[in-house]
């Protein structure tokens, strides 16, 4: 498992009864997590200090209970990067801190190549990976079907003072965009994707990872440059194992160019504990 060890402003303080107690800078939250199936709290007193709790509704969705007034947005830093956070309607804050392992890999890959690289970030959400790539010197095309998320990504670019760097923001269905890029003849050196298990496109297109992921990855073959260096898929779907994602890369990207394929779980450690919270799977193709 690849564990995030160096996110100083994010920490899991405790985990129990289907919830995690976590600290984002100076904001402490309680949020549900289905991977936490044990009932016992390790640090019982800490739970009393949460600034906000997300309560899941039995009918779907849920709402935040703010015990203290939380100024929105609030900010956390990872190394030299800054992220703008908010309490969203469906328990999220706008950042997945376990992805720091992938931001590190992305930046190291770009810097090692020491040449201008073009990065395509699909299902790009609020732009953490886009910012990591920009900060390392790459040009980025950032694609997400939600205008709200793309606007949020623009905020993140601004707070990192990267407005003058080469980034295009696209609000679109990812598969439709990829097909248009193929027709345009555009190529990329790095392709990233963080697809949801289920989602809807900008024109209400339905996405399910089991039915649509293969078609999308296969189409991405046509966008690989002659000096392609990295293809990365992240998945939170419990229905897809890391072996399934590796198989997918062997059957698609590796047919176009033979490379090194690997995968692993990613996770977040709990402070002052041996416990680790699993947070999905990352599979990657890297040039040999």
C-alpha positions as CSV (number, residue, x, y, z in Angstrom):
1,X,0.0,0.0,0.0
2,X,1.2,3.5,-0.8
3,X,0.6,5.6,2.3
4,X,0.6,9.4,2.5
5,X,3.2,10.2,5.2
6,X,4.0,13.8,4.5
7,X,0.7,15.7,4.5
8,X,1.4,17.9,7.5
9,X,-1.9,19.8,7.5
10,X,-4.2,16.8,7.1
11,X,-4.4,14.0,9.7
12,X,-6.8,11.3,10.7
13,X,-7.1,11.6,14.5
14,X,-9.4,8.6,15.1
15,X,-11.6,6.1,13.3
16,X,-14.7,4.2,14.7
17,X,-18.3,3.4,14.1
18,X,-18.3,4.1,10.4
19,X,-16.8,7.6,10.8
20,X,-13.4,9.3,10.7
21,X,-12.3,12.2,12.9
22,X,-9.9,14.3,10.8
23,X,-8.1,17.5,11.0
24,X,-7.7,19.9,8.0
25,X,-5.3,22.6,9.2
26,X,-7.2,24.1,12.1
27,X,-10.6,22.6,11.1
28,X,-11.7,19.3,12.6
29,X,-14.4,17.3,10.9
30,X,-16.3,14.0,11.4
31,X,-17.3,12.3,8.2
32,X,-18.7,8.9,7.3
33,X,-16.5,6.2,5.7
34,X,-17.8,2.7,4.7
35,X,-14.3,1.2,5.3
36,X,-14.5,1.8,9.0
37,X,-16.4,-1.2,10.3
38,X,-15.1,-1.4,13.9
39,X,-17.0,0.3,16.8
40,X,-14.2,1.1,19.2
41,X,-12.8,4.6,19.5
42,X,-9.1,4.9,20.3
43,X,-9.1,8.5,21.5
44,X,-12.6,9.0,22.8
45,X,-12.1,12.5,24.2
46,X,-11.0,13.9,20.8
47,X,-14.4,13.4,19.2
48,X,-15.9,16.1,21.4
49,X,-13.8,18.8,19.7
50,X,-15.1,18.4,16.1
51,X,-16.0,21.7,14.4
52,X,-18.6,20.0,12.1
53,X,-20.2,16.6,11.6
54,X,-21.7,15.2,8.5
55,X,-25.0,13.3,9.1
56,X,-26.0,10.9,6.4
57,X,-29.7,10.7,5.7
58,X,-31.4,7.3,5.5
59,X,-33.2,8.6,2.3
60,X,-29.9,9.5,0.6
61,X,-27.5,12.4,0.9
62,X,-27.2,14.2,4.2
63,X,-26.2,17.5,5.8
64,X,-23.5,19.2,7.9
65,X,-24.0,20.1,11.5
66,X,-21.6,23.0,12.3
67,X,-20.7,23.1,16.0
68,X,-18.4,26.1,15.3
69,X,-18.6,28.6,12.6
70,X,-16.4,27.5,9.7
71,X,-15.3,30.3,7.4
72,X,-15.7,29.1,3.8
73,X,-13.5,28.6,2.0
74,X,-10.7,27.5,4.3
75,X,-7.3,26.4,3.2
76,X,-4.7,23.6,3.6
77,X,-1.2,23.3,2.3
78,X,0.7,20.3,1.0
79,X,4.4,21.1,0.4
80,X,4.3,24.2,-1.8
81,X,0.7,23.7,-2.9
82,X,-2.4,25.4,-1.5
83,X,-6.0,24.0,-1.7
84,X,-9.2,25.8,-1.2
85,X,-11.8,23.8,0.7
86,X,-15.5,24.0,1.4
87,X,-18.1,21.8,3.2
88,X,-20.0,20.3,0.3
89,X,-23.5,18.8,0.3
90,X,-22.4,15.2,-0.1
91,X,-19.8,15.0,2.8
92,X,-16.8,16.1,0.7
93,X,-14.4,19.1,1.2
94,X,-13.1,19.4,-2.4
95,X,-9.9,17.5,-1.8
96,X,-8.8,13.8,-1.5
97,X,-5.6,13.9,0.6
98,X,-4.7,10.3,-0.2
99,X,-4.0,11.5,-3.8
100,X,-0.8,13.2,-2.5
101,X,1.1,10.0,-3.5
102,X,-0.1,10.5,-7.1
103,X,0.7,14.3,-7.1
104,X,4.3,13.3,-6.0
105,X,4.6,10.8,-8.8
106,X,3.2,13.2,-11.3
107,X,5.6,16.0,-10.4
108,X,8.6,13.7,-10.2
109,X,7.8,12.3,-13.7
110,X,7.5,15.8,-15.2
111,X,10.6,17.1,-13.6
112,X,12.6,14.0,-14.6
113,X,11.7,14.3,-18.3
114,X,13.1,17.9,-18.3
115,X,11.1,18.9,-21.4
116,X,7.7,20.5,-22.1
117,X,5.0,17.9,-21.4
118,X,1.3,18.0,-22.2
119,X,-1.0,16.5,-19.5
120,X,-4.6,15.5,-19.9
121,X,-6.5,15.4,-16.6
122,X,-9.9,13.6,-17.0
123,X,-12.6,13.7,-14.3
124,X,-10.3,16.5,-12.9
125,X,-12.6,17.6,-10.1
126,X,-11.2,20.7,-8.2
127,X,-7.9,20.4,-9.9
128,X,-5.3,19.2,-7.4
129,X,-3.5,17.0,-10.0
130,X,-3.7,19.8,-12.5
131,X,-2.1,22.2,-10.1
132,X,0.6,19.6,-9.3
133,X,1.4,19.3,-13.0
134,X,1.4,23.0,-13.6
135,X,3.7,23.6,-10.7
136,X,6.1,21.1,-12.2
137,X,6.2,22.9,-15.5
138,X,3.7,21.0,-17.7
139,X,0.9,22.3,-19.7
140,X,-2.5,21.0,-18.7
141,X,-6.0,20.3,-20.2
142,X,-8.4,20.0,-17.3
143,X,-11.7,18.2,-18.1
144,X,-14.7,17.7,-15.8
145,X,-18.5,17.6,-16.6
146,X,-19.3,19.9,-13.6
147,X,-19.0,23.6,-14.2
148,X,-19.0,24.1,-10.5
149,X,-16.0,21.9,-10.0
150,X,-14.2,23.5,-12.9
151,X,-14.8,26.9,-11.4
152,X,-13.4,25.6,-8.1
153,X,-10.3,24.4,-9.9
154,X,-9.9,27.9,-11.3
155,X,-9.9,29.2,-7.7
156,X,-7.2,26.7,-6.8
157,X,-5.0,27.7,-9.7
158,X,-5.4,31.3,-8.6
159,X,-4.5,30.7,-4.9
160,X,-1.4,29.0,-6.2
161,X,-0.5,32.0,-8.3
162,X,-0.4,29.8,-11.5
163,X,-2.8,31.9,-13.6
164,X,-0.1,32.6,-16.1
165,X,0.7,28.9,-16.7
166,X,-0.6,27.0,-19.7
167,X,-3.9,25.4,-18.6
168,X,-7.2,24.9,-20.5
169,X,-10.5,24.3,-18.5
170,X,-13.1,22.2,-20.3
171,X,-16.6,21.5,-19.1
172,X,-17.6,18.3,-20.9
173,X,-18.3,14.6,-20.9
174,X,-14.8,13.0,-20.8
175,X,-15.4,10.4,-23.4
176,X,-16.9,12.9,-25.8
177,X,-14.0,15.2,-25.3
178,X,-11.5,12.4,-25.9
179,X,-13.2,11.5,-29.2
180,X,-13.1,15.1,-30.3
181,X,-9.4,15.4,-29.4
182,X,-8.7,12.3,-31.6
183,X,-10.4,13.9,-34.6
184,X,-8.4,17.1,-34.0
185,X,-5.2,15.0,-33.9
186,X,-4.1,16.3,-30.5
187,X,-1.6,14.2,-28.5
188,X,-0.5,14.1,-24.9
189,X,2.5,12.9,-23.0
190,X,0.7,12.1,-19.7
191,X,-3.0,11.1,-19.2
192,X,-4.6,11.0,-15.8
193,X,-8.1,9.9,-14.8
194,X,-10.1,9.6,-11.6
195,X,-13.4,8.3,-12.7
196,X,-16.4,8.0,-10.4
197,X,-18.3,4.7,-10.0
198,X,-21.4,6.5,-11.3
199,X,-21.9,10.0,-12.7
200,X,-23.6,12.2,-15.2
201,X,-22.1,14.2,-18.0
202,X,-22.6,17.9,-18.8
203,X,-25.6,16.9,-20.9
204,X,-26.9,14.2,-18.5
205,X,-24.9,11.4,-20.1
206,X,-24.8,8.4,-17.7
207,X,-21.4,7.0,-16.7
208,X,-20.8,3.7,-14.9
209,X,-17.3,2.6,-14.4
210,X,-17.9,-1.1,-15.2
211,X,-19.6,-0.3,-18.5
212,X,-17.7,2.7,-19.7
213,X,-14.1,2.6,-18.4
214,X,-12.7,0.2,-21.0
215,X,-14.1,2.3,-23.9
216,X,-12.6,5.5,-22.5
217,X,-9.1,4.0,-21.8
218,X,-9.1,2.4,-25.3
219,X,-9.9,5.7,-26.9
220,X,-7.1,7.3,-25.0
221,X,-4.7,5.1,-26.9
222,X,-5.2,7.5,-29.8
223,X,-4.1,10.5,-27.8
224,X,-0.7,9.0,-26.8
225,X,2.3,11.0,-28.1
226,X,5.4,9.4,-29.5
227,X,7.2,10.2,-26.2
228,X,4.3,9.2,-23.9
229,X,5.5,8.7,-20.3
230,X,2.6,8.0,-17.9
231,X,-1.0,6.8,-17.8
232,X,-2.7,6.8,-14.4
233,X,-6.1,5.5,-13.3
234,X,-7.5,6.0,-9.8
235,X,-10.6,4.1,-8.7
236,X,-12.6,4.3,-5.5
237,X,-15.0,1.6,-6.8
238,X,-14.9,-1.5,-4.5
239,X,-16.1,-3.5,-7.5
240,X,-12.8,-3.1,-9.4
241,X,-9.7,-4.7,-7.9
242,X,-6.2,-3.5,-8.8
243,X,-5.7,-6.6,-10.9
244,X,-8.7,-5.6,-13.0
245,X,-7.2,-2.2,-13.6
246,X,-3.8,-3.7,-14.5
247,X,-5.5,-6.0,-17.0
248,X,-7.3,-3.0,-18.5
249,X,-3.9,-1.3,-19.1
250,X,-2.4,-4.4,-20.6
251,X,-5.3,-4.7,-23.0
252,X,-5.2,-1.0,-24.1
253,X,-2.3,1.3,-23.4
254,X,0.3,-1.4,-23.5
255,X,-0.9,-2.5,-26.9
256,X,0.1,0.9,-28.2
257,X,3.4,1.1,-26.4
258,X,5.0,-1.5,-24.1
259,X,5.7,-0.2,-20.7
260,X,5.8,-1.0,-17.0
261,X,2.4,-1.6,-15.4
262,X,1.8,-1.6,-11.7
263,X,-0.9,-1.0,-9.1
264,X,-1.4,-0.6,-5.4
265,X,-3.9,0.5,-2.8
266,X,-3.5,4.0,-1.5
267,X,-4.2,4.9,2.1
268,X,-4.1,7.4,4.9
269,X,-2.5,6.7,8.3
270,X,-4.2,7.4,11.6
271,X,-2.1,9.6,13.9
272,X,-0.5,7.8,16.9
273,X,-1.7,4.5,15.7
274,X,-0.9,1.5,13.5
275,X,-4.2,1.8,11.7
276,X,-4.4,2.8,8.0
277,X,-7.6,3.8,6.1
278,X,-7.7,2.3,2.6
279,X,-8.8,4.9,0.1
280,X,-9.0,3.2,-3.3
281,X,-6.6,1.8,-5.9
282,X,-4.2,3.4,-8.3
283,X,-3.0,1.6,-11.4
284,X,-0.4,3.1,-13.8
285,X,1.5,2.5,-17.0
286,X,4.9,4.0,-17.1
287,X,7.4,4.1,-19.9
288,X,10.3,1.7,-19.6
